[in-house]
Amino acid sequence: MSGQLANRVGIVTGATGGMGRVIARRLAAEGCSVVAADTSEDGVAELLAACEGLAGAAVFELCDVSSSRDVRRIVARAVKEFGRLDCAVNAAAIEFEQVPLAECDDDDFQRMMAVNSTGVFLCMKHELRAMIDARNGGSIVNIASTNSYRPQADQPAYTASKHAVLGLTKSAAIDYARHHIRVNAITPGAIDTPMLRNAVERRGRDAAEVAARLSRFRRFGNPEEIAEAALWLCSDASSFTTGHALAVDGGMLAG
Ligand SMILES: NC(=O)c1ccc[n+]([C@@H]2O[C@H](COP(=O)([O-])OP(=O)(O)OC[C@H]3O[C@@H](n4cnc5c(N)ncnc54)[C@H](O)[C@@H]3O)[C@@H](O)[C@H]2O)c1
């Protein structure tokens, strides 16, 4: 640990999920005080215990990212408890569909957009406001997907929602550079988390076959590999990078 985020304050959404919990711990290990937020409290005690003794602190807040009030509350907690906001990783999302567009349920579509796209919009909005108020710059990382470019079959709403994440990322990157706030995305490939495992099971697929098809390394990525990318984008090591979508996908989008 080299203290790359010493004395920084961050938010991680989706923080009890497969990627979010590893990202929250990685940021805390580098000295960041983290507000970890999720609708699910599963494994919160383990997450907070894992962060104890690290260079940074971690606290947990229940938060539905599709609720403006909830999102305002987590940003306010970061500012109240730790003094300001320097970085955020917006990872919360849902994925549950396996039908083409003409069969997509209206409510399912709305729900997917509300969490995956509006959720990122609301998080960015309130995170940006806090960063602007602090006049100290900042870095926002949105977790998009390889679906942001290349859809998998039978995922119309998820695909649309993840395209929107890239649009929000690029739009904010150009608008807030003048405040020294950088906004980037990560487009993960198939990463070994509950979301992926559930999708593989729901579709009755063989995990090894899916891994071989979706990654040049013929394996799933692991959340630690996403956390390293998130750390780099949050840290000053990426100080000239904004509006970028970093593929961490085992070469999936390469050809
Ligand atoms: N796992 C993959 O293969 C993969 C690939 C590409 C992109 N992604 C993206 O990576 C991110 C993390 O996904 P993951 O694989 O860790 O999935 P996950 O299901 O393990 O974690 C997602 C977390 O988001 C939380 N969440 C859901 N709805 C929420 C809401 N309304 N408000 C707050 N929290 C909410 C869930 O409770 C869960 O803890 C997501 O944005 C996902 O779309 C995942």
PDBQT file of the ligand as one rigid body, heavy atoms in Angstrom, charges set to zero:
ROOT
HETATM    1  N1  LIG A 301     -19.993  -8.698 -13.292  1.00  0.00    +0.000 N 
HETATM    2  C1  LIG A 301     -19.865  -8.414 -14.560  1.00  0.00    +0.000 C 
HETATM    3  O1  LIG A 301     -19.529  -9.285 -15.370  1.00  0.00    +0.000 OA
HETATM    4  C2  LIG A 301     -20.084  -7.017 -15.053  1.00  0.00    +0.000 A 
HETATM    5  C3  LIG A 301     -19.724  -6.726 -16.378  1.00  0.00    +0.000 A 
HETATM    6  C4  LIG A 301     -19.876  -5.424 -16.836  1.00  0.00    +0.000 A 
HETATM    7  C5  LIG A 301     -20.340  -4.436 -16.011  1.00  0.00    +0.000 A 
HETATM    8  N2  LIG A 301     -20.688  -4.750 -14.725  1.00  0.00    +0.000 N 
HETATM    9  C6  LIG A 301     -21.130  -3.649 -13.887  1.00  0.00    +0.000 C 
HETATM   10  O2  LIG A 301     -20.314  -3.605 -12.732  1.00  0.00    +0.000 OA
HETATM   11  C7  LIG A 301     -21.018  -2.989 -11.660  1.00  0.00    +0.000 C 
HETATM   12  C8  LIG A 301     -20.930  -3.844 -10.416  1.00  0.00    +0.000 C 
HETATM   13  O3  LIG A 301     -21.631  -5.055 -10.684  1.00  0.00    +0.000 OA
HETATM   14  P1  LIG A 301     -21.304  -6.434  -9.947  1.00  0.00    +0.000 P 
HETATM   15  O4  LIG A 301     -20.895  -7.385 -10.983  1.00  0.00    +0.000 OA
HETATM   16  O5  LIG A 301     -20.448  -6.186  -8.746  1.00  0.00    +0.000 OA
HETATM   17  O6  LIG A 301     -22.790  -6.834  -9.518  1.00  0.00    +0.000 OA
HETATM   18  P2  LIG A 301     -23.394  -7.204  -8.108  1.00  0.00    +0.000 P 
HETATM   19  O7  LIG A 301     -24.798  -7.588  -8.403  1.00  0.00    +0.000 OA
HETATM   20  O8  LIG A 301     -22.525  -8.165  -7.403  1.00  0.00    +0.000 OA
HETATM   21  O9  LIG A 301     -23.351  -5.804  -7.326  1.00  0.00    +0.000 OA
HETATM   22  C9  LIG A 301     -24.226  -4.756  -7.636  1.00  0.00    +0.000 C 
HETATM   23  C10 LIG A 301     -24.594  -4.073  -6.330  1.00  0.00    +0.000 C 
HETATM   24  O10 LIG A 301     -25.452  -2.972  -6.622  1.00  0.00    +0.000 OA
HETATM   25  C11 LIG A 301     -26.442  -2.937  -5.605  1.00  0.00    +0.000 C 
HETATM   26  N3  LIG A 301     -27.635  -2.232  -6.078  1.00  0.00    +0.000 N 
HETATM   27  C12 LIG A 301     -28.592  -2.679  -6.911  1.00  0.00    +0.000 A 
HETATM   28  N4  LIG A 301     -29.535  -1.758  -7.074  1.00  0.00    +0.000 NA
HETATM   29  C13 LIG A 301     -29.173  -0.688  -6.313  1.00  0.00    +0.000 A 
HETATM   30  C14 LIG A 301     -29.753   0.576  -6.069  1.00  0.00    +0.000 A 
HETATM   31  N5  LIG A 301     -30.928   0.928  -6.621  1.00  0.00    +0.000 N 
HETATM   32  N6  LIG A 301     -29.098   1.418  -5.240  1.00  0.00    +0.000 NA
HETATM   33  C15 LIG A 301     -27.931   1.073  -4.672  1.00  0.00    +0.000 A 
HETATM   34  N7  LIG A 301     -27.340  -0.121  -4.840  1.00  0.00    +0.000 NA
HETATM   35  C16 LIG A 301     -27.966  -0.996  -5.676  1.00  0.00    +0.000 A 
HETATM   36  C17 LIG A 301     -26.741  -4.401  -5.314  1.00  0.00    +0.000 C 
HETATM   37  O11 LIG A 301     -27.380  -4.555  -4.051  1.00  0.00    +0.000 OA
HETATM   38  C18 LIG A 301     -25.372  -5.003  -5.361  1.00  0.00    +0.000 C 
HETATM   39  O12 LIG A 301     -24.749  -5.019  -4.106  1.00  0.00    +0.000 OA
HETATM   40  C19 LIG A 301     -22.438  -2.777 -12.186  1.00  0.00    +0.000 C 
HETATM   41  O13 LIG A 301     -22.559  -1.452 -12.650  1.00  0.00    +0.000 OA
HETATM   42  C20 LIG A 301     -22.535  -3.744 -13.346  1.00  0.00    +0.000 C 
HETATM   43  O14 LIG A 301     -23.510  -3.364 -14.273  1.00  0.00    +0.000 OA
HETATM   44  C21 LIG A 301     -20.592  -6.009 -14.239  1.00  0.00    +0.000 A 
ENDROOT
TORSDOF 0
